[in-house]
Amino acid sequence: MKIGCIGTGAMGGAIMRAVCTKYDVKQIKVTDKNTQMGKAFAEETGAVFVESNLEILDCDYIFLAVKPQFLGDVFDEIADKIPTDAVVISMAAGVKIEKLEKFSPKTRFIRMMPNVCAQIGQAMTALSYNTNISQAEADTVTEILSSAGKVEVVPEKLMDCVTAVSGSGPAFVFMFIEALADAAVRCGMPRSQAYTYAAQTVYGSAGMVLESKKHPAVLKDMVCSPAGTTIEGVAALEKNGFRNAVIDAVTAACEKSIALGK
């Protein structure tokens, strides 16, 4: 099995680094319009760097790590040369399979939305595909991407929501960690220690949600003792519209994803 990727930037690079740890790097090709970046990626991972997008097209599974505004240029070059038995996996935010098929009508596509946590093998990746993709092919792509974290198949109508929650979500979480650390510094904790405490607290809390399967509200209630410190903090968050701010942020990101697909 040959795996290729057009683009080795932040997202494409994160995914393919994880893939390179699980699969034979001699069977993995990458290319990038930024030749220096692509060569550096290949040197780091052992993957094969090729100069042209066309040299990727002999791969069985071809990842497109290309921003939506650049898809047209890439397909102008490769659309009529993509083998019909290849599977092309696009991670362009907001771009529906229907639109991808207009770029390249004979190509079979899977749409994916990963997140930056692929860099540490903890991505949350969603996949959508049509009936021209076999179950075996979908399973293979799921297996490939599982090297970067958790993978789920979702209806395509949910992909804009996925983009907003798990695609953009890490940025919102990083902001929360930064704010939590700023608060710790304000209360007297050294800065370096504050980031460790804040990040580990978020990491552990997320683990409890995933492993316990309990509703987040139940876990929150476990921490809130009567007349205690935590409930005072929760009240302050509610007073300042914490949950509404998060909902607005995700909604804004979702609307932007929809707009990018038009």
N, C-alpha and C positions, 0 to 999 in steps of 0.2 A: 504494500500500500504506500502510495506516494502522497505527501501532504505539502501544499504550497500556500504561501501567504503573500498578498500584495499589500505592502505597508508594514513597517516595523516601528511605528510610533508608540505613543503611550499605551493604547489599548491593544493594538495588534502585537506589539512587542511583549506585553505582559502575558497575553494568551499563548503566544508561540514559545516563550521561555518555558512555560509550564509544560507545553506539549513536547518540547525538546528533552525534558527530563524523563519522559515515559516512552518515547518512540525513537527509532533509529535515526539519528540526525543526518545520516548519509541519504536518507529518503525524504528529507525535509528541505524544501527550497523556499527562499525568501527573496523579495526584491523591494526596492524603495526608490522613489524619485530622488531622494536624498541619498546618493551613493555612499557617502561617508558613513551615514547612520546605518544603512543596510549592511555594509561590510563590517562595521563594528559589532553589530548584532551577530553576524555569522561567526566572527572571530570569538566572541564571548560564548556562544552556544555550541558551535561545531556544525551548525546548519550550513547548507550550501547557498551562497549568494549568487544570484544571476542578474545580469545587467538590464534585462528587458522583461516586461510583463508577459510577453509572448512565450518566454522560456518557462513560465510557470504552468502553461496549459497542458503539459503532459501529466500533471498530477491528477490523482483520483478525486481528491477533496481540496478545493481551492477556497481559501479564506480571503475575503475582501475587507481589509482594514482601512477603508477609504471614507473620508468625510462625505456627507451627502452632496455637497457642491462640486465634488470632483468625480463623482460616479460617471457622469456623461463623458468626460475626457477618457477615462479608463475604458469604458465600453466602446467608444469610438475606435479604440485600438484593438480590442480583443473579442468583441461580440461575435463576429462571424467566424471566429477561429476556435471557440470553446468546444471541445468534444461533447457530443450528446450524452455520453455515458459518465461525464464528470458531474460532480455535485458542487455547486458554488454556494458558499456560506457568507452572507453579507451581515456586517455589524454596523451598517450605516443607520444612525438614529432616525426614526420616523419614516423611513422609506419602505413602503409596503411591497410585498411580493409581486402584486399586480404591476406596480411601477417598474420593478426590476425586470419583469418579463417584457415590458415595452422596450427597455434598453436592449434586451437580448432574448428574442421570442423563443428560440430553440433551446435555451438553457434551463436547467432545473435548479431551483433555488431553495435554500433554507435560510430563514431570517433568524438572526440571533441578537441578543442584547446581554452582554456581559457587564462586569464592573471592574474597577481598578484593583479590587482585592485579589484579582487573579495573580498579582505580583507576589503574593505570599500563599498561593494555592487555596484561597478562601473566597473565590468569586461566587456570586449568585448569577447564574446564566439561564436565560429563557430561550427556548427554540420554538419556531412555528414553521410549518411547511404544508404544502399541498399534496394531493393524492399522487402526483407524479414522482414523489419520493417514496421509495420502498421502506418498509419497516426495518429491514436490515441496514439500509443506508442511514436512516434516522438513528438507529441504535449505535452505529459506528461513530457518527458525529457526536452523539451523547457521550460515548466512551472517550473519544479524543478530548472533548472539552472537560470531562470529569477530572482530567489531570490538573485543571486550574480551579476546581472547586465543585460546588453543587450545581446540578443541571436539571431543569424541568422543561417539559413541553407544555405550552399554553396556547389557547386560541389566539390567532393573530390580533383579534380585536382588543386583547389585553396588552399588546406590546408597548403602546404609548404609556400606559400605566406602569409597566415594568421599567421602562426607560426612566420614568420620574422617581420611582421608589428605590429600585436597586441600582440603576445606572447613575442617577444624580445623588441618591441617598448618601453615599459615603462622604460627599462634600458637606452635607448637612450634619452628619455625625462628627466629622472633623471639627466643624465649627463649635459643636456642643462640647467636645473634648477640650478645645482651646478655651472656651468660656468657663468650663468647670475648673481648669487649671488656673485661669486668671483669678477666679474666686478663691482658690486655695492660696495663691500668692497674697491676695488681699488679706486673707486671714492669717498670714504669717509663714506659709510653707515655702521653702526654696523652689525656684522655678523648675529646675530639672526634676526634682522629686514630685512636684505638682503634676507634671505631664505623665509621669509613671503612674501615679495614683489615679488620675483621671482616665487614662487609656485603659488600664487594667480593670477599673470599675465598669467601664462600658463593655469591655470584652467579656468579663465574667457575667454581667447582667444579660448580655445577648445569649451566652451559653446556657444560662438558666432557662430562658424562654424556649430555646430549641430543644434542650434535653428534658426538661420537666413536662413540656407540652401544656403547661398551665397558662391560662389567660394572663396577659401582662398586668391587668388590673388586680388579679388575685395576688400576684407576686408583689405588686406595689403595696397592697394592703398588708402583706406580711411584714413589711419594713416600717409601716406607719403605726407606731405605738401611740396609745391615747395620751394626749397632751405632751407628745415627745418632740424631738428636733425635726424629724423627717416630715411630719404633717405640717409643720410651720413652713418648711421649704416648699412643699407641694402647694400650699395655699398661696405662697408668693408667686410661684410659677403660674398658677391659674389666674391670679390677679393681673398678671402681665401678659396674658393671652398666649402662653407657651404652646398649647396644643393647637390653637387656631393658627398660630404662625407657621407651625409645621405643616398643617393641612394646606394652607395657602401656598407654601413653598412647593409642595409636591404637585398641587393643582397647576401652578404656573409652569413647572417643568413639563407636565403632561401636555398642557396646551401648546407649549413650544415644540414638543415632539410632533404633535399633530400638524402644526404649521410647517415644519421641516419636510413633511411627507407630501405636501401639496405642490 
